[in-house]
C-alpha cells in the first residue's frame, strides 16, 4: 500500500523557528498539535495565490525530520501566520 499525504482543507496554525543560512533563512523547528520536530528543508518556493480574489503571497517549505516527520508548511506574507498544509507518512 502506498502511503498518501494528508492535505488539510483548513490548514492548522503552527509555530516555526527559522535558522539563518548563506542564502536566507530556513525552518529549523516546527511545532504542530502533534508535537515539536527539528527539521531540514528540502525545497522552498513562493506562490502568489489567487491574487485577483485578494489572496496574499505565501512562502512554502517542504521539510522533514529525523523522527519521520515530513510536511509542507507555509507562511502568509501579509499576516505572518504559519500553517501546516500537508503531512506525509
Secondary structure, 3 states (H helix, E strand, C coil): CCCCCEEEEEEEEEEEEEEEECCEEEEEEEEECCEEEECEEEEEEEECCCHHHCCCCEEEEEEECCCCCEEEEEEECCCCCEEEEEEEC
